[in-house]
Amino acid sequence: MLGHVDWPAFLIAMAAVELTPGPNMGWLAALSAKSGRRAGMMAVAGVTLGLLVQLVAAATGLSALLSESPILYESLRWAGVAFMLYLAWEAFADTGSASAIRSDGREGFRRGLAANLLNPKALVFYLVIVGQFADPSAGPIWSQIVILGLIHLSLAIAVHVSIVLMGASLGTAFERWRTSLAARIGFALALVAIAIWIGVSTGRPG
């Protein structure tokens, strides 16, 4: 079903998005530094569940909308370019505004869940970035999006757990690194490169 997917490009794009400094990374690092690993892991569970709900919503929406429409595919492709450029700007502009909470973990779970359920960028990500790797001729769109999205979620969990462990161990040193000018420029440039790749390499033959 997914033999058409350019796997190296897909995995690089997913990893770059997850490794880029952003709201989830900043909050998980700050929470783990202040409240410890258990609170951080509970927050990761909440973030993951919220993203899973967004994935299902995107998959069912695309299965109803995409249906072999070249015009819609091109619209989503260029929306993906714009979205990656937006993430690049967000990465560069992130100077560290995340706030942490002290809790036994349940509050972290609820906050992680709510933040991702109510975050429209998560839905847009699955629609315009993950969605463009699906091909209507390769099988049901919704199942392709679910499989690709679950692969993204696996990468996201690995990255988020690593952030929790580093945040709990390194504390404010990790926060200083991720908000340094060099790190922000590096991640922003990586996302710009992915946006360019999306623009020139993901068009379907006419």
C-alpha positions in Angstrom: 0.0 0.0 0.0 2.8 2.4 0.8 5.3 1.3 -1.8 5.1 4.8 -3.4 6.3 6.6 -0.3 9.8 8.2 -0.4 10.7 6.8 3.1 14.0 8.6 3.6 12.3 11.9 2.8 9.3 11.2 4.9 11.4 10.1 8.0 13.7 13.1 7.6 10.7 15.5 7.4 9.0 13.9 10.4 12.2 14.0 12.5 13.0 17.6 11.6 9.6 18.7 12.6 9.8 16.9 16.0 13.3 18.0 16.7 12.5 21.6 16.1 12.1 23.8 19.2 8.4 24.5 19.7 5.6 24.7 22.3 5.6 21.0 23.2 9.4 20.8 23.5 9.7 23.9 25.6 6.9 22.9 27.9 8.0 19.3 28.4 11.6 20.5 29.1 10.4 23.1 31.6 8.0 20.7 33.3 10.6 17.9 33.6 13.2 20.3 35.0 10.8 21.5 37.7 8.7 18.5 38.5 10.7 15.5 37.5 10.5 12.6 35.1 7.2 11.1 36.2 5.3 14.4 35.6 7.1 14.7 32.3 6.2 11.2 31.2 2.5 11.8 32.1 2.6 14.9 30.0 4.0 12.9 27.1 1.1 10.5 27.4 -1.3 13.5 27.2 0.4 15.0 24.2 0.4 11.7 22.4 -3.3 11.1 23.0 -4.1 14.6 21.8 -2.1 14.0 18.6 -3.7 10.7 18.0 -7.2 12.3 18.1 -6.0 14.9 15.6 -4.6 12.2 13.4 -7.9 10.3 13.3 -9.7 13.5 12.5 -7.3 14.3 9.6 -7.5 10.8 8.2 -11.2 10.7 8.1 -11.4 14.2 6.7 -8.9 13.4 3.9 -10.6 10.2 3.0 -13.7 12.3 2.3 -12.0 15.2 0.5 -9.0 14.0 -1.4 -10.6 11.3 -3.6 -8.2 11.5 -6.6 -8.4 15.3 -6.9 -5.3 16.7 -8.5 -6.3 20.3 -7.7 -6.9 19.5 -4.0 -3.6 17.6 -3.9 -1.7 20.6 -5.3 -3.5 22.9 -2.8 -2.4 20.7 0.1 1.1 20.4 -1.3 1.6 24.2 -1.4 -0.2 24.6 1.9 2.5 22.2 3.2 5.2 24.5 1.9 3.6 27.4 3.7 3.2 25.5 6.9 6.8 24.4 7.0 7.9 28.0 6.4 5.7 29.1 9.3 7.2 26.4 11.5 10.7 27.7 10.5 9.8 31.2 11.6 8.3 29.9 14.8 11.5 27.9 15.5 13.6 31.0 15.0 11.3 33.2 17.1 11.1 30.8 20.0 13.2 32.5 22.8 11.7 30.4 25.6 8.3 31.4 27.0 7.1 28.0 28.2 5.8 27.8 31.7 5.9 24.7 33.9 3.6 23.5 36.6 4.2 21.6 39.8 1.9 18.5 40.0 1.8 14.8 40.6 1.5 14.2 36.9 -2.2 14.2 36.3 -2.3 17.9 35.7 0.5 17.5 33.2 -1.4 14.8 31.4 -4.5 17.0 31.2 -2.6 20.0 30.0 -0.7 18.0 27.4 -4.0 16.4 26.1 -5.9 19.7 26.0 -3.1 21.7 24.4 -2.9 19.2 21.5 -6.6 18.6 21.2 -7.2 22.4 20.9 -4.1 23.1 18.7 -5.2 23.6 15.1 -1.6 23.3 13.9 -1.6 19.6 14.8 -4.6 19.0 12.5 -3.0 21.1 9.7 0.2 19.1 10.1 -1.5 15.8 9.4 -3.5 17.3 6.6 -0.9 19.2 4.6 2.4 17.5 5.6 1.6 13.8 6.3 -1.3 13.8 3.9 0.8 14.7 0.8 2.7 11.4 1.2 -0.6 9.5 0.5 -1.6 8.5 -3.0 -5.2 7.7 -3.9 -4.1 5.1 -6.4 -2.3 3.2 -3.7 -5.3 2.4 -1.5 -7.7 4.0 0.9 -6.4 7.5 1.8 -7.6 7.2 5.4 -5.6 4.0 6.1 -2.4 5.5 4.5 -2.8 8.6 6.7 -3.3 6.5 9.8 -0.2 4.3 9.1 2.0 7.3 8.2 0.6 9.2 11.2 1.4 6.4 13.6 4.9 6.3 12.3 5.1 10.1 13.0 3.6 9.5 16.5 6.3 6.8 17.2 9.0 9.4 16.4 7.2 12.0 18.4 7.1 9.8 21.5 10.8 9.0 21.2 11.7 12.7 20.9 9.4 13.8 23.7 10.7 11.1 26.0 14.2 12.2 25.3 13.3 15.8 26.0 11.8 14.7 29.4 14.9 12.8 30.3 17.2 15.6 29.3 15.0 18.2 31.0 15.0 16.2 34.2 18.7 15.6 34.1 20.0 18.9 32.7 17.4 21.3 33.9 17.9 24.9 32.7 21.0 24.0 30.7 18.8 22.2 28.2 16.5 25.2 28.0 19.4 27.6 27.4 20.6 25.3 24.5 17.3 25.0 22.7 16.7 28.7 22.8 20.2 29.7 21.8 20.5 31.7 18.5 22.6 29.0 16.8 20.1 26.3 17.6 17.1 28.4 16.5 18.8 29.3 13.2 19.9 25.7 12.6 16.4 24.3 13.1 14.8 27.1 11.1 17.1 26.5 8.1 16.3 22.8 8.3 12.6 23.5 8.0 13.1 25.9 5.1 15.1 23.2 3.3 12.2 20.8 3.8 9.7 23.4 2.6 11.8 23.8 -0.6 12.0 20.0 -1.0 8.2 19.7 -0.7 7.8 22.4 -3.3 10.0 20.8 -5.9 9.9 17.1 -5.3 6.4 16.0 -4.3 4.4 17.0 -7.4 2.6 14.1 -9.0 3.1 13.4 -12.7 0.3 14.8 -14.8 
